[in-house]
Amino acid sequence: MEKLLQILEDIRPDLDFSKEDKMIDNKILDSFDIISIVSEINSSFNISINVVDLRPENFNSAQAIWQLIERYR
């Protein structure tokens, strides 16, 4: 999870990802942010997130993103 939080902070240093739980619902992250996050996650965790998993509920919080990564590992 620390690695994920570092990735998120590198992409959006202005956010406290450990506290946000509605990043998509509240329009905190935009599509460019999601593309950047997915690209970094795929590279860092050696996975390939499928387009069908690019749903809001998978990116509303760091915990949701972590659960997505865990499903792929």
Protein Blocks (a to p, Z undefined) as FASTA:
>chain_A
ZZmmmmmmmmmmmbcfklgcclmmnomacfklmmmmmmmmmmmnopacdfklmcfklmmp
mklmmmmmmmmZZ
